[in-house]
Amino acid sequence: MSSSGAKKLWGGRFSGATDPLMEAFNESIHFDRRMFAADIRGSQAYAKALLKQGILTADEQQTLDSGLQAVQKEWEANTFELKSGDEDIHTANERRLGELVGAVAGKLHTGRSRNDQVATDMRLWLRTEVERLHSYLRSLVGALVERASTDIDVLMPGYTHLQRAQPIRWSHLLLSYAFWFQQDAQRFEQFLPRVSQLPLGAGALAGNPFQVDRTWLAQELEFDSVAPNSLYATSDRDFVAEFLFHASLVMVHVSRLAEDLIIYSSAEFGFVKLADAYSTGSSLMPQKKNPDSLELLRGKCGRVFGSMSGFMMTYKGLPSTYNKDMQEDKEPMFDAVDTLSGSLQITAAVISTLKVNAERMKGSLTSDMLATDLAEYLVRKGVPFRETHHISGAAVKMAEDKSCQISDLSVQDLQSLHPMFEDDVLLIWDFERSVDNRSSIGGTSRVTVQAQIDQLTQWLN
């Protein structure tokens, strides 16, 4: 049988039973139960606020607090027994509290609505999770920095349009991602104060009639501020949308790193080799070693982005204050947190255990990648860059016509293109020299790469 209206927090208005299908459709306990600790913490603080206003006696507040502690212990021990009618975490906790402490449990909801209660629970829960994700981002930056420091002397081709472009340090590439993830961590830091805004005490929409001290509640629950408008407090889910955007952007960075490593680990490149712990084989082809960890990271980016776009479509059309559509805010948030949590830890582990084939990377450098250096040689002799660019292009074409490397062209060959080429032009055919010439801030020289490592290490410390 379906639960009767009398068993529900909202049941007094109703005399008929709820369709069992509607009851299942309406309930959220199977996913919002993970907010049990946040819900209990909010209730404990609210009971103290009611004590301050004389709604509860000291004995009643202590009874409620002890009962809520007992409920939390049941959740933590996985012994909490859900019953028919427990449509959400708030209903389940209040029902169990009533079983443990009796009628005084009915006083806890005085002046409080599930509207301000759920918004408080979500902010409490998400704040803790964002702090945890921030720590995972820092660990990933640390893994990239450590790898960059170890491999600082490894040279490789840098690519644009997936075509060989100029020589760079492998560490330089790793650090480009480290700076992206640092910015992701900084965005989470900037986001936290907007999550940490207290809705509790706003009631269903119009405010609390018992003048509960919301400033005190914010201090008790370690919120940075109090939501300044009760309509806004109960209906705001911008913090969910913003979190999902930040999570999507983190996953874009994870996906791009994964794509680079997938390419570089292929037999055609052979620059890196994934540890067996983060690879799988084929059920048919015994020779295969697939970068499944990286492919899953790349794929899960779409999952998180989908959560964001789906939630935004739910959120955009709502009239003011609370609507039941908002029940659809939690699963995207929960799933994005879970996906991001696993993805960041896996990415850090892949980076830490990766094997680098430095000889293969260096062997992929070709002298045509120094064509820009050839142009810059003439720039240093006073020739305008636009002119030197065309001259260097002509040298590339000459080498193609001669079926040789550009570095095989003689000084006389180059002088036929411009008279300012001299014997010292042969010095530019040196990849180390080319890389170390890129020594402005952010460049790929050893000095500037070390400066980037030092910069990130200082931030980590």
C-alpha positions as a LaTeX table, in Angstrom:
\begin{tabular}{lrrr}
\hline
Residue & $x$ (\AA) & $y$ (\AA) & $z$ (\AA) \\
\hline
Met1 & 0.00 & 0.00 & 0.00 \\
Ser2 & 1.05 & 3.59 & $-0.52$ \\
Ser3 & 1.71 & 5.82 & 2.45 \\
Ser4 & $-1.15$ & 7.91 & 3.74 \\
Gly5 & $-0.92$ & 11.72 & 3.72 \\
Ala6 & $-0.83$ & 11.74 & 7.54 \\
Lys7 & 2.63 & 10.13 & 7.51 \\
Lys8 & 4.15 & 12.91 & 5.46 \\
Leu9 & 5.53 & 16.26 & 6.56 \\
Trp10 & 3.04 & 17.91 & 4.21 \\
Gly11 & 0.18 & 15.45 & 4.74 \\
Gly12 & $-2.34$ & 17.43 & 6.79 \\
Arg13 & $-4.02$ & 18.96 & 3.75 \\
Phe14 & $-4.63$ & 15.58 & 2.09 \\
Ser15 & $-7.15$ & 12.84 & 2.86 \\
Gly16 & $-6.50$ & 10.43 & 0.00 \\
Ala17 & $-3.57$ & 8.06 & $-0.44$ \\
Thr18 & $-0.78$ & 8.78 & $-2.89$ \\
Asp19 & $-0.48$ & 6.64 & $-6.01$ \\
Pro20 & 2.48 & 4.29 & $-5.35$ \\
Leu21 & 3.89 & 5.21 & $-8.76$ \\
Met22 & 3.72 & 8.89 & $-7.84$ \\
Glu23 & 5.29 & 8.14 & $-4.48$ \\
Ala24 & 8.30 & 6.51 & $-6.17$ \\
Phe25 & 8.43 & 9.29 & $-8.75$ \\
Asn26 & 8.40 & 11.94 & $-6.03$ \\
Glu27 & 10.95 & 10.51 & $-3.61$ \\
Ser28 & 14.62 & 11.46 & $-3.61$ \\
Ile29 & 15.93 & 9.51 & $-0.63$ \\
His30 & 17.86 & 7.07 & $-2.84$ \\
Phe31 & 20.22 & 9.87 & $-3.87$ \\
Asp32 & 19.91 & 12.69 & $-1.32$ \\
Arg33 & 20.62 & 10.33 & 1.58 \\
Arg34 & 24.31 & 11.14 & 1.08 \\
Met35 & 23.60 & 14.54 & 2.67 \\
Phe36 & 22.64 & 12.94 & 5.99 \\
Ala37 & 25.49 & 14.54 & 7.94 \\
Ala38 & 24.82 & 18.00 & 6.52 \\
Asp39 & 21.11 & 17.66 & 7.28 \\
Ile40 & 21.80 & 16.62 & 10.86 \\
Arg41 & 24.35 & 19.38 & 11.40 \\
Gly42 & 21.86 & 21.97 & 10.15 \\
Ser43 & 19.16 & 20.60 & 12.43 \\
Gln44 & 21.45 & 20.68 & 15.46 \\
Ala45 & 22.28 & 24.32 & 14.80 \\
Tyr46 & 18.63 & 25.19 & 14.19 \\
Ala47 & 17.63 & 23.58 & 17.50 \\
Lys48 & 20.13 & 25.83 & 19.27 \\
Ala49 & 18.65 & 28.84 & 17.46 \\
Leu50 & 15.18 & 27.82 & 18.66 \\
Leu51 & 16.59 & 27.54 & 22.19 \\
Lys52 & 17.90 & 31.11 & 21.93 \\
Gln53 & 14.39 & 32.28 & 20.98 \\
Gly54 & 12.69 & 30.38 & 23.81 \\
Ile55 & 10.89 & 27.96 & 21.49 \\
Leu56 & 12.79 & 25.06 & 23.05 \\
Thr57 & 13.86 & 24.54 & 26.64 \\
Ala58 & 17.44 & 23.60 & 27.39 \\
Asp59 & 16.36 & 20.04 & 28.15 \\
Glu60 & 14.45 & 19.80 & 24.88 \\
Gln61 & 17.40 & 21.11 & 22.90 \\
Gln62 & 19.72 & 18.60 & 24.57 \\
Thr63 & 17.26 & 15.80 & 23.87 \\
Leu64 & 17.07 & 16.75 & 20.21 \\
Asp65 & 20.83 & 17.07 & 19.94 \\
Ser66 & 21.41 & 13.65 & 21.49 \\
Gly67 & 18.75 & 12.12 & 19.27 \\
Leu68 & 20.28 & 13.65 & 16.15 \\
Gln69 & 23.68 & 12.31 & 17.16 \\
Ala70 & 22.14 & 8.86 & 17.47 \\
Val71 & 20.55 & 9.16 & 14.02 \\
Gln72 & 23.93 & 10.15 & 12.54 \\
Lys73 & 25.62 & 7.16 & 14.14 \\
Glu74 & 23.06 & 4.88 & 12.51 \\
Trp75 & 23.82 & 6.37 & 9.10 \\
Glu76 & 27.55 & 6.07 & 9.67 \\
Ala77 & 27.21 & 2.45 & 10.78 \\
Asn78 & 24.93 & 1.71 & 7.81 \\
Thr79 & 22.20 & 0.56 & 10.19 \\
Phe80 & 19.68 & 3.32 & 9.44 \\
Glu81 & 16.47 & 1.61 & 8.34 \\
Leu82 & 14.49 & 3.40 & 5.68 \\
Lys83 & 10.72 & 3.08 & 5.89 \\
Ser84 & 7.77 & 3.77 & 3.65 \\
Gly85 & 7.15 & 7.49 & 3.58 \\
Asp86 & 10.83 & 8.46 & 3.87 \\
Glu87 & 10.65 & 10.46 & 0.66 \\
Asp88 & 13.83 & 12.46 & 1.28 \\
Ile89 & 16.69 & 12.78 & 3.77 \\
His90 & 14.88 & 15.45 & 5.78 \\
Thr91 & 11.75 & 13.32 & 6.22 \\
Ala92 & 13.78 & 10.21 & 7.06 \\
Asn93 & 15.88 & 11.95 & 9.70 \\
Glu94 & 12.88 & 13.65 & 11.33 \\
Arg95 & 10.88 & 10.42 & 11.35 \\
Arg96 & 13.72 & 8.51 & 13.01 \\
Leu97 & 14.35 & 11.33 & 15.47 \\
Gly98 & 10.70 & 11.13 & 16.53 \\
Glu99 & 11.03 & 7.39 & 17.11 \\
Leu100 & 14.06 & 7.99 & 19.33 \\
Val101 & 13.02 & 11.05 & 21.36 \\
Gly102 & 9.24 & 11.24 & 21.04 \\
Ala103 & 6.94 & 14.21 & 20.50 \\
Val104 & 9.59 & 16.87 & 21.11 \\
Ala105 & 10.96 & 16.03 & 17.65 \\
Gly106 & 7.89 & 17.81 & 16.27 \\
Lys107 & 9.24 & 21.13 & 17.58 \\
Leu108 & 12.39 & 21.00 & 15.48 \\
His109 & 10.70 & 22.14 & 12.29 \\
Thr110 & 9.20 & 25.25 & 13.92 \\
Gly111 & 9.56 & 28.12 & 11.46 \\
Arg112 & 11.67 & 25.99 & 9.14 \\
Ser113 & 10.70 & 24.68 & 5.71 \\
Arg114 & 12.27 & 21.97 & 3.67 \\
Asn115 & 12.89 & 24.79 & 1.19 \\
Asp116 & 15.48 & 26.54 & 3.36 \\
Gln117 & 16.55 & 23.21 & 4.87 \\
Val118 & 17.51 & 21.54 & 1.59 \\
Ala119 & 19.30 & 24.64 & 0.31 \\
Thr120 & 21.34 & 24.68 & 3.52 \\
Asp121 & 22.11 & 20.97 & 3.30 \\
Met122 & 23.29 & 21.30 & $-0.29$ \\
Arg123 & 25.58 & 24.22 & 0.46 \\
Leu124 & 27.05 & 22.50 & 3.51 \\
Trp125 & 27.64 & 19.31 & 1.56 \\
Leu126 & 29.05 & 20.99 & $-1.55$ \\
Arg127 & 31.37 & 23.23 & 0.47 \\
Thr128 & 33.05 & 20.18 & 1.98 \\
Glu129 & 33.30 & 18.44 & $-1.38$ \\
Val130 & 34.79 & 21.47 & $-3.14$ \\
Glu131 & 37.46 & 21.68 & $-0.46$ \\
Arg132 & 38.26 & 18.00 & $-1.10$ \\
Leu133 & 38.35 & 18.50 & $-4.88$ \\
His134 & 40.64 & 21.49 & $-4.36$ \\
Ser135 & 43.07 & 19.22 & $-2.53$ \\
Tyr136 & 42.99 & 16.74 & $-5.45$ \\
Leu137 & 43.76 & 19.56 & $-7.88$ \\
Arg138 & 46.74 & 20.58 & $-5.79$ \\
Ser139 & 47.95 & 16.98 & $-5.75$ \\
Leu140 & 47.66 & 16.82 & $-9.54$ \\
Val141 & 49.62 & 20.06 & $-9.92$ \\
Gly142 & 52.21 & 18.59 & $-7.57$ \\
Ala143 & 52.50 & 15.43 & $-9.68$ \\
Leu144 & 52.97 & 17.49 & $-12.85$ \\
Val145 & 55.57 & 19.73 & $-11.21$ \\
Glu146 & 57.51 & 16.78 & $-9.83$ \\
Arg147 & 57.49 & 15.11 & $-13.24$ \\
Ala148 & 58.54 & 18.34 & $-14.96$ \\
Ser149 & 61.44 & 18.74 & $-12.55$ \\
Thr150 & 62.62 & 15.17 & $-13.10$ \\
Asp151 & 62.34 & 15.35 & $-16.89$ \\
Ile152 & 63.52 & 18.93 & $-17.40$ \\
Asp153 & 66.26 & 17.97 & $-19.90$ \\
Val154 & 63.97 & 15.96 & $-22.20$ \\
Leu155 & 63.32 & 17.66 & $-25.55$ \\
Met156 & 60.42 & 16.88 & $-27.86$ \\
Pro157 & 58.59 & 18.31 & $-30.84$ \\
Gly158 & 56.03 & 20.96 & $-30.00$ \\
Tyr159 & 52.91 & 20.76 & $-32.17$ \\
Thr160 & 50.38 & 23.12 & $-33.69$ \\
His161 & 47.56 & 21.67 & $-35.81$ \\
Leu162 & 49.07 & 18.32 & $-34.72$ \\
Gln163 & 52.01 & 19.10 & $-37.04$ \\
Arg164 & 55.59 & 19.41 & $-35.83$ \\
Ala165 & 56.26 & 23.07 & $-35.12$ \\
Gln166 & 59.20 & 23.95 & $-32.85$ \\
Pro167 & 61.31 & 22.03 & $-30.32$ \\
Ile168 & 60.22 & 22.37 & $-26.69$ \\
Arg169 & 60.92 & 20.75 & $-23.37$ \\
Trp170 & 58.61 & 17.90 & $-22.35$ \\
Ser171 & 58.51 & 19.65 & $-18.96$ \\
His172 & 57.21 & 22.78 & $-20.65$ \\
Leu173 & 54.19 & 20.85 & $-21.94$ \\
Leu174 & 53.51 & 19.29 & $-18.54$ \\
Leu175 & 53.68 & 22.69 & $-16.87$ \\
Ser176 & 51.16 & 24.15 & $-19.32$ \\
Tyr177 & 48.63 & 21.73 & $-17.84$ \\
Ala178 & 49.85 & 22.43 & $-14.31$ \\
Phe179 & 49.01 & 26.11 & $-14.78$ \\
Trp180 & 45.55 & 25.20 & $-16.09$ \\
Phe181 & 44.88 & 23.05 & $-13.05$ \\
Gln182 & 46.25 & 25.78 & $-10.78$ \\
Gln183 & 43.67 & 28.15 & $-12.27$ \\
Asp184 & 40.98 & 25.52 & $-11.71$ \\
Ala185 & 41.99 & 25.36 & $-8.05$ \\
Gln186 & 41.93 & 29.15 & $-7.81$ \\
Arg187 & 38.45 & 29.24 & $-9.33$ \\
Phe188 & 37.26 & 26.85 & $-6.62$ \\
Glu189 & 38.81 & 29.14 & $-4.00$ \\
Gln190 & 36.95 & 32.12 & $-5.45$ \\
Phe191 & 33.75 & 30.09 & $-5.66$ \\
Leu192 & 33.65 & 28.95 & $-2.04$ \\
Pro193 & 32.42 & 32.26 & $-0.55$ \\
Arg194 & 29.42 & 32.14 & $-2.91$ \\
Val195 & 28.58 & 28.62 & $-1.75$ \\
Ser196 & 29.06 & 29.66 & 1.86 \\
Gln197 & 25.93 & 31.84 & 2.05 \\
Leu198 & 23.34 & 30.74 & 4.62 \\
Pro199 & 19.72 & 30.10 & 3.49 \\
Leu200 & 18.57 & 28.66 & 6.84 \\
Gly201 & 16.01 & 30.86 & 8.57 \\
Ala202 & 14.39 & 31.98 & 5.32 \\
Gly203 & 11.42 & 29.63 & 5.83 \\
Ala204 & 9.42 & 28.46 & 2.85 \\
Leu205 & 9.87 & 31.80 & 1.08 \\
Ala206 & 8.73 & 34.75 & 3.22 \\
Gly207 & 11.10 & 34.53 & 6.17 \\
Asn208 & 11.08 & 33.18 & 9.72 \\
Pro209 & 8.31 & 34.41 & 12.09 \\
Phe210 & 10.22 & 33.50 & 15.26 \\
Gln211 & 13.12 & 35.91 & 14.63 \\
Val212 & 15.75 & 33.20 & 14.72 \\
Asp213 & 19.21 & 34.74 & 14.74 \\
Arg214 & 20.45 & 34.02 & 11.23 \\
Thr215 & 23.76 & 35.75 & 11.85 \\
Trp216 & 24.37 & 33.43 & 14.78 \\
Leu217 & 23.31 & 30.44 & 12.64 \\
Ala218 & 25.83 & 31.44 & 9.97 \\
Gln219 & 28.60 & 31.55 & 12.57 \\
Glu220 & 27.52 & 28.22 & 14.07 \\
Leu221 & 27.53 & 26.52 & 10.67 \\
Glu222 & 30.69 & 28.34 & 9.53 \\
Phe223 & 29.03 & 30.17 & 6.66 \\
Asp224 & 30.72 & 33.30 & 5.37 \\
Ser225 & 27.51 & 35.31 & 5.03 \\
Val226 & 23.72 & 35.24 & 5.31 \\
Ala227 & 21.51 & 35.12 & 2.21 \\
Pro228 & 20.06 & 38.67 & 2.27 \\
Asn229 & 16.64 & 37.92 & 0.75 \\
Ser230 & 14.43 & 35.01 & 1.75 \\
Leu231 & 12.97 & 34.52 & $-1.74$ \\
Tyr232 & 16.46 & 34.40 & $-3.18$ \\
Ala233 & 17.67 & 32.15 & $-0.35$ \\
Thr234 & 15.20 & 29.35 & $-1.03$ \\
Ser235 & 15.28 & 29.45 & $-4.83$ \\
Asp236 & 18.93 & 30.17 & $-5.62$ \\
Arg237 & 20.77 & 27.33 & $-7.32$ \\
Asp238 & 23.38 & 29.49 & $-9.04$ \\
Phe239 & 25.95 & 27.79 & $-6.84$ \\
Val240 & 25.04 & 24.43 & $-8.42$ \\
Ala241 & 25.26 & 25.88 & $-11.93$ \\
Glu242 & 28.56 & 27.56 & $-11.16$ \\
Phe243 & 30.01 & 24.40 & $-9.64$ \\
Leu244 & 28.96 & 22.38 & $-12.68$ \\
Phe245 & 30.64 & 24.93 & $-14.96$ \\
His246 & 33.87 & 24.84 & $-12.95$ \\
Ala247 & 33.74 & 21.03 & $-12.89$ \\
Ser248 & 33.19 & 20.96 & $-16.67$ \\
Leu249 & 36.18 & 23.23 & $-17.26$ \\
Val250 & 38.39 & 21.07 & $-15.03$ \\
Met251 & 37.30 & 18.04 & $-17.05$ \\
Val252 & 38.06 & 19.87 & $-20.32$ \\
His253 & 41.63 & 20.28 & $-19.08$ \\
Val254 & 41.77 & 16.64 & $-17.97$ \\
Ser255 & 40.40 & 15.57 & $-21.36$ \\
Arg256 & 42.95 & 17.61 & $-23.32$ \\
Leu257 & 45.82 & 16.19 & $-21.28$ \\
Ala258 & 44.42 & 12.69 & $-21.78$ \\
Glu259 & 44.19 & 13.27 & $-25.53$ \\
Asp260 & 47.83 & 14.37 & $-25.72$ \\
Leu261 & 48.95 & 11.31 & $-23.79$ \\
Ile262 & 46.77 & 8.97 & $-25.86$ \\
Ile263 & 48.46 & 10.27 & $-29.00$ \\
Tyr264 & 51.96 & 10.22 & $-27.50$ \\
Ser265 & 51.51 & 6.66 & $-26.19$ \\
Ser266 & 50.52 & 5.27 & $-29.59$ \\
Ala267 & 53.00 & 3.15 & $-31.52$ \\
Glu268 & 53.20 & 5.88 & $-34.16$ \\
Phe269 & 54.64 & 8.29 & $-31.58$ \\
Gly270 & 55.99 & 6.08 & $-28.78$ \\
Phe271 & 56.89 & 9.08 & $-26.62$ \\
Val272 & 55.36 & 7.74 & $-23.40$ \\
Lys273 & 54.23 & 4.42 & $-21.99$ \\
Leu274 & 51.42 & 4.03 & $-19.49$ \\
Ala275 & 51.91 & 1.87 & $-16.43$ \\
Asp276 & 50.11 & $-1.48$ & $-16.59$ \\
Ala277 & 47.98 & $-0.37$ & $-13.64$ \\
Tyr278 & 46.28 & 2.22 & $-15.86$ \\
Ser279 & 46.03 & 0.20 & $-19.09$ \\
Thr280 & 43.96 & $-2.74$ & $-20.28$ \\
Gly281 & 44.21 & $-5.34$ & $-23.03$ \\
Ser282 & 42.01 & $-6.57$ & $-25.82$ \\
Ser283 & 39.66 & $-9.53$ & $-25.51$ \\
Leu284 & 40.70 & $-10.62$ & $-29.02$ \\
Met285 & 44.14 & $-9.17$ & $-29.82$ \\
Pro286 & 46.75 & $-10.28$ & $-27.28$ \\
Gln287 & 49.34 & $-7.71$ & $-28.37$ \\
Lys288 & 47.16 & $-4.71$ & $-27.47$ \\
Lys289 & 47.82 & $-2.38$ & $-24.54$ \\
Asn290 & 45.04 & 0.16 & $-24.50$ \\
Pro291 & 45.14 & 3.53 & $-22.68$ \\
Asp292 & 41.69 & 2.95 & $-21.18$ \\
Ser293 & 42.31 & 5.20 & $-18.19$ \\
Leu294 & 42.98 & 8.13 & $-20.52$ \\
Glu295 & 40.08 & 7.30 & $-22.81$ \\
Leu296 & 37.72 & 7.15 & $-19.84$ \\
Leu297 & 39.03 & 10.51 & $-18.60$ \\
Arg298 & 38.40 & 11.97 & $-22.04$ \\
Gly299 & 34.92 & 10.44 & $-22.17$ \\
Lys300 & 33.87 & 11.56 & $-18.70$ \\
Cys301 & 34.35 & 15.18 & $-19.72$ \\
Gly302 & 31.18 & 14.82 & $-21.80$ \\
Arg303 & 29.36 & 13.33 & $-18.84$ \\
Val304 & 30.09 & 16.32 & $-16.58$ \\
Phe305 & 29.34 & 18.83 & $-19.33$ \\
Gly306 & 26.06 & 17.00 & $-19.93$ \\
Ser307 & 25.16 & 17.38 & $-16.25$ \\
Met308 & 25.75 & 21.12 & $-16.52$ \\
Ser309 & 23.74 & 21.63 & $-19.70$ \\
Gly310 & 20.90 & 19.43 & $-18.44$ \\
Phe311 & 20.64 & 21.30 & $-15.16$ \\
Met312 & 20.71 & 24.69 & $-16.89$ \\
Met313 & 17.72 & 23.64 & $-19.01$ \\
Thr314 & 15.83 & 22.72 & $-15.83$ \\
Tyr315 & 16.83 & 25.91 & $-14.05$ \\
Lys316 & 16.11 & 28.45 & $-16.79$ \\
Gly317 & 12.31 & 28.27 & $-16.85$ \\
Leu318 & 11.39 & 28.28 & $-13.17$ \\
Pro319 & 9.06 & 30.89 & $-11.67$ \\
Ser320 & 10.21 & 32.53 & $-8.45$ \\
Thr321 & 11.09 & 30.68 & $-5.23$ \\
Tyr322 & 10.94 & 26.92 & $-4.77$ \\
Asn323 & 9.56 & 24.53 & $-7.36$ \\
Lys324 & 9.75 & 20.74 & $-7.36$ \\
Asp325 & 11.87 & 20.88 & $-10.52$ \\
Met326 & 14.69 & 21.78 & $-8.14$ \\
Gln327 & 14.80 & 18.18 & $-7.00$ \\
Glu328 & 16.71 & 17.70 & $-10.27$ \\
Asp329 & 19.58 & 19.84 & $-8.93$ \\
Lys330 & 21.16 & 17.16 & $-6.76$ \\
Glu331 & 21.97 & 14.23 & $-9.03$ \\
Pro332 & 23.98 & 16.34 & $-11.51$ \\
Met333 & 25.87 & 17.90 & $-8.60$ \\
Phe334 & 26.52 & 14.54 & $-6.92$ \\
Asp335 & 27.57 & 12.88 & $-10.17$ \\
Ala336 & 29.91 & 15.72 & $-11.12$ \\
Val337 & 31.57 & 15.58 & $-7.70$ \\
Asp338 & 32.05 & 11.82 & $-7.98$ \\
Thr339 & 33.34 & 11.98 & $-11.55$ \\
Leu340 & 35.73 & 14.82 & $-10.81$ \\
Ser341 & 37.00 & 13.14 & $-7.67$ \\
Gly342 & 37.92 & 9.92 & $-9.45$ \\
Ser343 & 39.24 & 11.66 & $-12.55$ \\
Leu344 & 41.65 & 13.94 & $-10.72$ \\
Gln345 & 43.09 & 11.09 & $-8.67$ \\
Ile346 & 43.50 & 8.84 & $-11.72$ \\
Thr347 & 45.13 & 11.64 & $-13.73$ \\
Ala348 & 47.68 & 12.31 & $-10.98$ \\
Ala349 & 48.47 & 8.59 & $-10.74$ \\
Val350 & 48.91 & 8.27 & $-14.52$ \\
Ile351 & 51.34 & 11.22 & $-14.58$ \\
Ser352 & 53.35 & 9.89 & $-11.65$ \\
Thr353 & 53.77 & 6.39 & $-13.13$ \\
Leu354 & 54.27 & 7.33 & $-16.79$ \\
Lys355 & 57.44 & 6.13 & $-18.53$ \\
Val356 & 59.03 & 8.64 & $-20.90$ \\
Asn357 & 61.01 & 7.57 & $-23.97$ \\
Ala358 & 63.39 & 10.54 & $-24.11$ \\
Glu359 & 65.36 & 9.11 & $-27.05$ \\
Arg360 & 62.20 & 8.64 & $-29.11$ \\
Met361 & 61.14 & 12.20 & $-28.36$ \\
Lys362 & 64.54 & 13.61 & $-29.31$ \\
Gly363 & 64.68 & 11.39 & $-32.40$ \\
Ser364 & 61.44 & 12.95 & $-33.62$ \\
Leu365 & 63.04 & 16.39 & $-33.82$ \\
Thr366 & 63.82 & 17.37 & $-37.41$ \\
Ser367 & 65.82 & 20.31 & $-38.66$ \\
Asp368 & 62.87 & 21.84 & $-40.52$ \\
Met369 & 61.53 & 22.66 & $-37.03$ \\
Leu370 & 64.41 & 25.18 & $-36.84$ \\
Ala371 & 63.19 & 27.13 & $-39.90$ \\
Thr372 & 62.01 & 29.89 & $-37.56$ \\
Asp373 & 65.49 & 29.98 & $-36.00$ \\
Leu374 & 66.89 & 30.48 & $-39.51$ \\
Ala375 & 64.60 & 33.48 & $-39.98$ \\
Glu376 & 65.60 & 34.83 & $-36.56$ \\
Tyr377 & 69.28 & 34.53 & $-37.51$ \\
Leu378 & 68.76 & 37.17 & $-40.17$ \\
Val379 & 66.58 & 39.29 & $-37.86$ \\
Arg380 & 69.59 & 39.57 & $-35.54$ \\
Lys381 & 71.53 & 40.93 & $-38.54$ \\
Gly382 & 68.94 & 43.65 & $-39.11$ \\
Val383 & 66.73 & 42.08 & $-41.77$ \\
Pro384 & 62.96 & 42.69 & $-41.18$ \\
Phe385 & 61.18 & 39.57 & $-39.94$ \\
Arg386 & 58.59 & 39.55 & $-42.74$ \\
Glu387 & 61.44 & 39.36 & $-45.23$ \\
Thr388 & 63.33 & 36.71 & $-43.26$ \\
His389 & 60.17 & 34.61 & $-43.01$ \\
His390 & 60.00 & 34.41 & $-46.81$ \\
Ile391 & 63.73 & 33.71 & $-47.06$ \\
Ser392 & 63.46 & 30.85 & $-44.56$ \\
Gly393 & 60.46 & 29.48 & $-46.47$ \\
Ala394 & 62.56 & 29.55 & $-49.64$ \\
Ala395 & 65.27 & 27.57 & $-47.79$ \\
Val396 & 62.68 & 24.95 & $-46.82$ \\
Lys397 & 61.59 & 24.72 & $-50.45$ \\
Met398 & 65.22 & 24.45 & $-51.61$ \\
Ala399 & 65.79 & 21.53 & $-49.20$ \\
Glu400 & 62.64 & 19.81 & $-50.49$ \\
Asp401 & 63.82 & 20.24 & $-54.07$ \\
Lys402 & 67.21 & 18.80 & $-53.15$ \\
Ser403 & 65.57 & 15.95 & $-51.17$ \\
Cys404 & 67.63 & 16.82 & $-48.10$ \\
Gln405 & 67.18 & 18.28 & $-44.65$ \\
Ile406 & 67.31 & 22.06 & $-44.39$ \\
Ser407 & 70.34 & 21.64 & $-42.12$ \\
Asp408 & 72.15 & 19.93 & $-45.03$ \\
Leu409 & 72.07 & 23.10 & $-47.12$ \\
Ser410 & 75.50 & 24.66 & $-47.48$ \\
Val411 & 76.38 & 28.22 & $-46.55$ \\
Gln412 & 76.63 & 28.92 & $-50.27$ \\
Asp413 & 73.10 & 27.58 & $-50.79$ \\
Leu414 & 71.81 & 29.93 & $-48.11$ \\
Gln415 & 73.81 & 32.87 & $-49.43$ \\
Ser416 & 72.07 & 32.40 & $-52.75$ \\
Leu417 & 68.90 & 33.36 & $-50.86$ \\
His418 & 70.40 & 36.28 & $-48.94$ \\
Pro419 & 73.95 & 37.66 & $-48.76$ \\
Met420 & 73.92 & 38.14 & $-44.97$ \\
Phe421 & 74.16 & 34.43 & $-44.28$ \\
Glu422 & 77.63 & 33.65 & $-42.94$ \\
Asp423 & 79.47 & 30.58 & $-41.69$ \\
Asp424 & 78.03 & 31.00 & $-38.16$ \\
Val425 & 74.57 & 30.16 & $-39.54$ \\
Leu426 & 75.52 & 26.51 & $-39.11$ \\
Leu427 & 75.35 & 27.01 & $-35.33$ \\
Ile428 & 71.55 & 27.31 & $-35.43$ \\
Trp429 & 71.10 & 23.61 & $-36.28$ \\
Asp430 & 71.17 & 22.77 & $-32.57$ \\
Phe431 & 67.93 & 21.85 & $-30.79$ \\
Glu432 & 69.26 & 22.63 & $-27.31$ \\
Arg433 & 70.39 & 26.06 & $-28.48$ \\
Ser434 & 67.00 & 26.70 & $-30.10$ \\
Val435 & 65.10 & 25.75 & $-26.96$ \\
Asp436 & 67.33 & 27.80 & $-24.68$ \\
Asn437 & 66.93 & 30.86 & $-26.91$ \\
Arg438 & 63.25 & 30.94 & $-25.85$ \\
Ser439 & 64.16 & 32.53 & $-22.55$ \\
Ser440 & 61.53 & 35.21 & $-22.01$ \\
Ile441 & 59.06 & 34.63 & $-19.15$ \\
Gly442 & 57.00 & 31.54 & $-19.90$ \\
Gly443 & 59.36 & 30.21 & $-22.56$ \\
Thr444 & 60.75 & 26.73 & $-23.04$ \\
Ser445 & 64.40 & 27.41 & $-22.09$ \\
Arg446 & 65.79 & 25.49 & $-19.15$ \\
Val447 & 66.01 & 28.67 & $-17.07$ \\
Thr448 & 62.42 & 29.73 & $-17.74$ \\
Val449 & 61.02 & 26.23 & $-17.27$ \\
Gln450 & 62.81 & 26.03 & $-13.93$ \\
Ala451 & 61.28 & 29.41 & $-13.02$ \\
Gln452 & 57.82 & 27.99 & $-13.79$ \\
Ile453 & 58.56 & 24.97 & $-11.60$ \\
Asp454 & 59.66 & 27.30 & $-8.80$ \\
Gln455 & 56.55 & 29.45 & $-9.22$ \\
Leu456 & 54.19 & 26.48 & $-8.93$ \\
Thr457 & 56.19 & 24.97 & $-6.07$ \\
Gln458 & 55.86 & 28.22 & $-4.16$ \\
Trp459 & 52.09 & 28.17 & $-4.74$ \\
Leu460 & 51.87 & 24.55 & $-3.57$ \\
Asn461 & 53.80 & 25.36 & $-0.42$ \\
\hline
\end{tabular}
